[in-house]
Amino acid sequence: MKAGKIILFVLAAILIFFCVIFLLSISANGDVSLALYAGIMLVIAFVLIFFAARMKKPADEVTNVTLNIDLPGGVSMDTIKCKSCGSPLSEKDIKMVNGAPMVTCPSCGTSYQLTEEPKW
């Protein structure tokens, strides 16, 4: 969380605290005008919370994740062919979908999961 967001939440908490104090003091001294101040502070506190919750991350804090696919054994990319049409597949045709490597053939458009055949 960035500093501006934290400051807004702290200010809102302080305003809500004083709002409660003002509302409790109404019963002690009977001054009803404190209810107006308490209501104004409560509205300001909720506006601060609303804006703090809607603050977006700056563009420089966006995290990019790079996933490298490590194919096992003696598999080379020039030997991988489409199961449907037999056209060769390249590295750009393999994408990770829900944690599994998926292959989409650029020629026929067929998509299937890349699986490793048993070695025995």
PyMOL commands that place a pseudoatom at each C-alpha (Angstrom):
pseudoatom trace, name=CA, resn=MET, resi=1, chain=A, elem=C, hetatm=0, pos=[0.000, 0.000, 0.000]
pseudoatom trace, name=CA, resn=LYS, resi=2, chain=A, elem=C, hetatm=0, pos=[1.410, 3.386, -0.834]
pseudoatom trace, name=CA, resn=ALA, resi=3, chain=A, elem=C, hetatm=0, pos=[1.799, 6.226, 1.654]
pseudoatom trace, name=CA, resn=GLY, resi=4, chain=A, elem=C, hetatm=0, pos=[-1.078, 8.383, 0.361]
pseudoatom trace, name=CA, resn=LYS, resi=5, chain=A, elem=C, hetatm=0, pos=[-3.539, 5.553, 0.806]
pseudoatom trace, name=CA, resn=ILE, resi=6, chain=A, elem=C, hetatm=0, pos=[-2.331, 4.848, 4.345]
pseudoatom trace, name=CA, resn=ILE, resi=7, chain=A, elem=C, hetatm=0, pos=[-2.574, 8.536, 5.296]
pseudoatom trace, name=CA, resn=LEU, resi=8, chain=A, elem=C, hetatm=0, pos=[-6.172, 8.733, 4.023]
pseudoatom trace, name=CA, resn=PHE, resi=9, chain=A, elem=C, hetatm=0, pos=[-7.186, 5.651, 6.024]
pseudoatom trace, name=CA, resn=VAL, resi=10, chain=A, elem=C, hetatm=0, pos=[-5.530, 7.011, 9.183]
pseudoatom trace, name=CA, resn=LEU, resi=11, chain=A, elem=C, hetatm=0, pos=[-7.262, 10.388, 8.786]
pseudoatom trace, name=CA, resn=ALA, resi=12, chain=A, elem=C, hetatm=0, pos=[-10.586, 8.630, 8.289]
pseudoatom trace, name=CA, resn=ALA, resi=13, chain=A, elem=C, hetatm=0, pos=[-10.021, 6.564, 11.446]
pseudoatom trace, name=CA, resn=ILE, resi=14, chain=A, elem=C, hetatm=0, pos=[-9.206, 9.707, 13.450]
pseudoatom trace, name=CA, resn=LEU, resi=15, chain=A, elem=C, hetatm=0, pos=[-12.358, 11.440, 12.176]
pseudoatom trace, name=CA, resn=ILE, resi=16, chain=A, elem=C, hetatm=0, pos=[-14.502, 8.426, 13.062]
pseudoatom trace, name=CA, resn=PHE, resi=17, chain=A, elem=C, hetatm=0, pos=[-12.926, 8.348, 16.549]
pseudoatom trace, name=CA, resn=PHE, resi=18, chain=A, elem=C, hetatm=0, pos=[-13.772, 12.025, 17.156]
pseudoatom trace, name=CA, resn=CYS, resi=19, chain=A, elem=C, hetatm=0, pos=[-17.256, 11.458, 15.741]
pseudoatom trace, name=CA, resn=VAL, resi=20, chain=A, elem=C, hetatm=0, pos=[-17.852, 8.796, 18.397]
pseudoatom trace, name=CA, resn=ILE, resi=21, chain=A, elem=C, hetatm=0, pos=[-16.448, 11.095, 21.101]
pseudoatom trace, name=CA, resn=PHE, resi=22, chain=A, elem=C, hetatm=0, pos=[-18.781, 13.921, 20.021]
pseudoatom trace, name=CA, resn=LEU, resi=23, chain=A, elem=C, hetatm=0, pos=[-21.786, 11.594, 19.985]
pseudoatom trace, name=CA, resn=LEU, resi=24, chain=A, elem=C, hetatm=0, pos=[-20.947, 10.371, 23.503]
pseudoatom trace, name=CA, resn=SER, resi=25, chain=A, elem=C, hetatm=0, pos=[-20.567, 13.944, 24.745]
pseudoatom trace, name=CA, resn=ILE, resi=26, chain=A, elem=C, hetatm=0, pos=[-24.111, 14.799, 23.603]
pseudoatom trace, name=CA, resn=SER, resi=27, chain=A, elem=C, hetatm=0, pos=[-25.518, 12.583, 26.335]
pseudoatom trace, name=CA, resn=ALA, resi=28, chain=A, elem=C, hetatm=0, pos=[-23.174, 14.125, 28.918]
pseudoatom trace, name=CA, resn=ASN, resi=29, chain=A, elem=C, hetatm=0, pos=[-23.924, 17.830, 28.388]
pseudoatom trace, name=CA, resn=GLY, resi=30, chain=A, elem=C, hetatm=0, pos=[-27.033, 17.802, 26.170]
pseudoatom trace, name=CA, resn=ASP, resi=31, chain=A, elem=C, hetatm=0, pos=[-25.516, 20.013, 23.418]
pseudoatom trace, name=CA, resn=VAL, resi=32, chain=A, elem=C, hetatm=0, pos=[-27.299, 18.821, 20.251]
pseudoatom trace, name=CA, resn=SER, resi=33, chain=A, elem=C, hetatm=0, pos=[-25.117, 20.965, 17.961]
pseudoatom trace, name=CA, resn=LEU, resi=34, chain=A, elem=C, hetatm=0, pos=[-22.340, 18.422, 18.474]
pseudoatom trace, name=CA, resn=ALA, resi=35, chain=A, elem=C, hetatm=0, pos=[-24.448, 15.945, 16.484]
pseudoatom trace, name=CA, resn=LEU, resi=36, chain=A, elem=C, hetatm=0, pos=[-24.093, 18.196, 13.426]
pseudoatom trace, name=CA, resn=TYR, resi=37, chain=A, elem=C, hetatm=0, pos=[-20.290, 18.240, 13.810]
pseudoatom trace, name=CA, resn=ALA, resi=38, chain=A, elem=C, hetatm=0, pos=[-20.242, 14.487, 14.331]
pseudoatom trace, name=CA, resn=GLY, resi=39, chain=A, elem=C, hetatm=0, pos=[-22.326, 13.942, 11.199]
pseudoatom trace, name=CA, resn=ILE, resi=40, chain=A, elem=C, hetatm=0, pos=[-20.054, 16.179, 9.112]
pseudoatom trace, name=CA, resn=MET, resi=41, chain=A, elem=C, hetatm=0, pos=[-16.960, 14.350, 10.379]
pseudoatom trace, name=CA, resn=LEU, resi=42, chain=A, elem=C, hetatm=0, pos=[-18.559, 10.988, 9.639]
pseudoatom trace, name=CA, resn=VAL, resi=43, chain=A, elem=C, hetatm=0, pos=[-19.394, 12.012, 6.053]
pseudoatom trace, name=CA, resn=ILE, resi=44, chain=A, elem=C, hetatm=0, pos=[-15.850, 13.319, 5.504]
pseudoatom trace, name=CA, resn=ALA, resi=45, chain=A, elem=C, hetatm=0, pos=[-14.402, 10.077, 6.936]
pseudoatom trace, name=CA, resn=PHE, resi=46, chain=A, elem=C, hetatm=0, pos=[-16.434, 7.922, 4.555]
pseudoatom trace, name=CA, resn=VAL, resi=47, chain=A, elem=C, hetatm=0, pos=[-15.478, 10.126, 1.593]
pseudoatom trace, name=CA, resn=LEU, resi=48, chain=A, elem=C, hetatm=0, pos=[-11.800, 9.670, 2.544]
pseudoatom trace, name=CA, resn=ILE, resi=49, chain=A, elem=C, hetatm=0, pos=[-12.274, 5.904, 2.786]
pseudoatom trace, name=CA, resn=PHE, resi=50, chain=A, elem=C, hetatm=0, pos=[-14.040, 5.852, -0.600]
pseudoatom trace, name=CA, resn=PHE, resi=51, chain=A, elem=C, hetatm=0, pos=[-11.221, 7.730, -2.344]
pseudoatom trace, name=CA, resn=ALA, resi=52, chain=A, elem=C, hetatm=0, pos=[-8.490, 5.741, -0.589]
pseudoatom trace, name=CA, resn=ALA, resi=53, chain=A, elem=C, hetatm=0, pos=[-10.060, 2.459, -1.669]
pseudoatom trace, name=CA, resn=ARG, resi=54, chain=A, elem=C, hetatm=0, pos=[-10.325, 3.615, -5.289]
pseudoatom trace, name=CA, resn=MET, resi=55, chain=A, elem=C, hetatm=0, pos=[-6.705, 4.780, -5.619]
pseudoatom trace, name=CA, resn=LYS, resi=56, chain=A, elem=C, hetatm=0, pos=[-4.968, 2.870, -8.376]
pseudoatom trace, name=CA, resn=LYS, resi=57, chain=A, elem=C, hetatm=0, pos=[-1.404, 1.695, -8.545]
pseudoatom trace, name=CA, resn=PRO, resi=58, chain=A, elem=C, hetatm=0, pos=[0.871, 3.897, -10.623]
pseudoatom trace, name=CA, resn=ALA, resi=59, chain=A, elem=C, hetatm=0, pos=[2.001, 2.483, -13.953]
pseudoatom trace, name=CA, resn=ASP, resi=60, chain=A, elem=C, hetatm=0, pos=[5.567, 2.023, -12.719]
pseudoatom trace, name=CA, resn=GLU, resi=61, chain=A, elem=C, hetatm=0, pos=[4.437, -0.397, -9.982]
pseudoatom trace, name=CA, resn=VAL, resi=62, chain=A, elem=C, hetatm=0, pos=[2.822, -2.880, -12.381]
pseudoatom trace, name=CA, resn=THR, resi=63, chain=A, elem=C, hetatm=0, pos=[4.413, -6.307, -12.021]
pseudoatom trace, name=CA, resn=ASN, resi=64, chain=A, elem=C, hetatm=0, pos=[5.191, -8.281, -15.166]
pseudoatom trace, name=CA, resn=VAL, resi=65, chain=A, elem=C, hetatm=0, pos=[5.518, -12.038, -14.826]
pseudoatom trace, name=CA, resn=THR, resi=66, chain=A, elem=C, hetatm=0, pos=[7.642, -13.985, -17.307]
pseudoatom trace, name=CA, resn=LEU, resi=67, chain=A, elem=C, hetatm=0, pos=[7.113, -17.726, -17.519]
pseudoatom trace, name=CA, resn=ASN, resi=68, chain=A, elem=C, hetatm=0, pos=[9.716, -19.878, -19.213]
pseudoatom trace, name=CA, resn=ILE, resi=69, chain=A, elem=C, hetatm=0, pos=[8.721, -23.347, -20.386]
pseudoatom trace, name=CA, resn=ASP, resi=70, chain=A, elem=C, hetatm=0, pos=[11.414, -25.943, -19.820]
pseudoatom trace, name=CA, resn=LEU, resi=71, chain=A, elem=C, hetatm=0, pos=[10.780, -28.919, -22.068]
pseudoatom trace, name=CA, resn=PRO, resi=72, chain=A, elem=C, hetatm=0, pos=[12.229, -32.147, -20.652]
pseudoatom trace, name=CA, resn=GLY, resi=73, chain=A, elem=C, hetatm=0, pos=[14.872, -34.414, -22.102]
pseudoatom trace, name=CA, resn=GLY, resi=74, chain=A, elem=C, hetatm=0, pos=[15.914, -34.370, -25.733]
pseudoatom trace, name=CA, resn=VAL, resi=75, chain=A, elem=C, hetatm=0, pos=[12.888, -32.494, -27.038]
pseudoatom trace, name=CA, resn=SER, resi=76, chain=A, elem=C, hetatm=0, pos=[13.783, -29.858, -29.592]
pseudoatom trace, name=CA, resn=MET, resi=77, chain=A, elem=C, hetatm=0, pos=[11.358, -27.380, -31.057]
pseudoatom trace, name=CA, resn=ASP, resi=78, chain=A, elem=C, hetatm=0, pos=[11.959, -28.421, -34.663]
pseudoatom trace, name=CA, resn=THR, resi=79, chain=A, elem=C, hetatm=0, pos=[10.583, -31.924, -33.940]
pseudoatom trace, name=CA, resn=ILE, resi=80, chain=A, elem=C, hetatm=0, pos=[7.211, -30.783, -32.550]
pseudoatom trace, name=CA, resn=LYS, resi=81, chain=A, elem=C, hetatm=0, pos=[4.436, -31.102, -35.130]
pseudoatom trace, name=CA, resn=CYS, resi=82, chain=A, elem=C, hetatm=0, pos=[0.682, -30.542, -34.925]
pseudoatom trace, name=CA, resn=LYS, resi=83, chain=A, elem=C, hetatm=0, pos=[-1.282, -33.695, -34.054]
pseudoatom trace, name=CA, resn=SER, resi=84, chain=A, elem=C, hetatm=0, pos=[-4.058, -32.775, -36.492]
pseudoatom trace, name=CA, resn=CYS, resi=85, chain=A, elem=C, hetatm=0, pos=[-2.388, -31.460, -39.649]
pseudoatom trace, name=CA, resn=GLY, resi=86, chain=A, elem=C, hetatm=0, pos=[1.316, -32.220, -39.105]
pseudoatom trace, name=CA, resn=SER, resi=87, chain=A, elem=C, hetatm=0, pos=[2.563, -28.669, -39.661]
pseudoatom trace, name=CA, resn=PRO, resi=88, chain=A, elem=C, hetatm=0, pos=[5.613, -27.637, -37.588]
pseudoatom trace, name=CA, resn=LEU, resi=89, chain=A, elem=C, hetatm=0, pos=[5.029, -25.672, -34.372]
pseudoatom trace, name=CA, resn=SER, resi=90, chain=A, elem=C, hetatm=0, pos=[7.285, -22.956, -32.968]
pseudoatom trace, name=CA, resn=GLU, resi=91, chain=A, elem=C, hetatm=0, pos=[7.886, -21.603, -29.461]
pseudoatom trace, name=CA, resn=LYS, resi=92, chain=A, elem=C, hetatm=0, pos=[5.371, -18.782, -29.940]
pseudoatom trace, name=CA, resn=ASP, resi=93, chain=A, elem=C, hetatm=0, pos=[2.586, -21.353, -30.470]
pseudoatom trace, name=CA, resn=ILE, resi=94, chain=A, elem=C, hetatm=0, pos=[2.931, -22.642, -26.880]
pseudoatom trace, name=CA, resn=LYS, resi=95, chain=A, elem=C, hetatm=0, pos=[1.119, -20.711, -24.144]
pseudoatom trace, name=CA, resn=MET, resi=96, chain=A, elem=C, hetatm=0, pos=[0.511, -21.455, -20.461]
pseudoatom trace, name=CA, resn=VAL, resi=97, chain=A, elem=C, hetatm=0, pos=[-3.211, -21.774, -19.664]
pseudoatom trace, name=CA, resn=ASN, resi=98, chain=A, elem=C, hetatm=0, pos=[-4.203, -22.573, -16.060]
pseudoatom trace, name=CA, resn=GLY, resi=99, chain=A, elem=C, hetatm=0, pos=[-0.733, -23.972, -15.350]
pseudoatom trace, name=CA, resn=ALA, resi=100, chain=A, elem=C, hetatm=0, pos=[-0.622, -26.361, -18.341]
pseudoatom trace, name=CA, resn=PRO, resi=101, chain=A, elem=C, hetatm=0, pos=[1.245, -25.814, -21.624]
pseudoatom trace, name=CA, resn=MET, resi=102, chain=A, elem=C, hetatm=0, pos=[-1.284, -25.446, -24.439]
pseudoatom trace, name=CA, resn=VAL, resi=103, chain=A, elem=C, hetatm=0, pos=[-0.361, -25.580, -28.138]
pseudoatom trace, name=CA, resn=THR, resi=104, chain=A, elem=C, hetatm=0, pos=[-2.355, -23.744, -30.811]
pseudoatom trace, name=CA, resn=CYS, resi=105, chain=A, elem=C, hetatm=0, pos=[-1.562, -24.677, -34.396]
pseudoatom trace, name=CA, resn=PRO, resi=106, chain=A, elem=C, hetatm=0, pos=[-1.203, -21.592, -36.636]
pseudoatom trace, name=CA, resn=SER, resi=107, chain=A, elem=C, hetatm=0, pos=[-2.240, -23.601, -39.716]
pseudoatom trace, name=CA, resn=CYS, resi=108, chain=A, elem=C, hetatm=0, pos=[-5.408, -25.421, -38.661]
pseudoatom trace, name=CA, resn=GLY, resi=109, chain=A, elem=C, hetatm=0, pos=[-6.237, -23.600, -35.394]
pseudoatom trace, name=CA, resn=THR, resi=110, chain=A, elem=C, hetatm=0, pos=[-6.369, -26.782, -33.310]
pseudoatom trace, name=CA, resn=SER, resi=111, chain=A, elem=C, hetatm=0, pos=[-5.598, -26.338, -29.591]
pseudoatom trace, name=CA, resn=TYR, resi=112, chain=A, elem=C, hetatm=0, pos=[-4.461, -29.134, -27.315]
pseudoatom trace, name=CA, resn=GLN, resi=113, chain=A, elem=C, hetatm=0, pos=[-2.420, -29.669, -24.165]
pseudoatom trace, name=CA, resn=LEU, resi=114, chain=A, elem=C, hetatm=0, pos=[1.257, -30.468, -24.610]
pseudoatom trace, name=CA, resn=THR, resi=115, chain=A, elem=C, hetatm=0, pos=[1.996, -33.697, -22.741]
pseudoatom trace, name=CA, resn=GLU, resi=116, chain=A, elem=C, hetatm=0, pos=[5.190, -35.634, -22.205]
pseudoatom trace, name=CA, resn=GLU, resi=117, chain=A, elem=C, hetatm=0, pos=[5.084, -39.199, -23.405]
pseudoatom trace, name=CA, resn=PRO, resi=118, chain=A, elem=C, hetatm=0, pos=[6.579, -41.866, -21.122]
pseudoatom trace, name=CA, resn=LYS, resi=119, chain=A, elem=C, hetatm=0, pos=[10.235, -42.672, -21.814]
pseudoatom trace, name=CA, resn=TRP, resi=120, chain=A, elem=C, hetatm=0, pos=[9.860, -46.468, -21.554]
for i in range(1, 120): cmd.bond("trace and resi %d" % i, "trace and resi %d" % (i + 1))
show_as sticks, trace
zoom trace
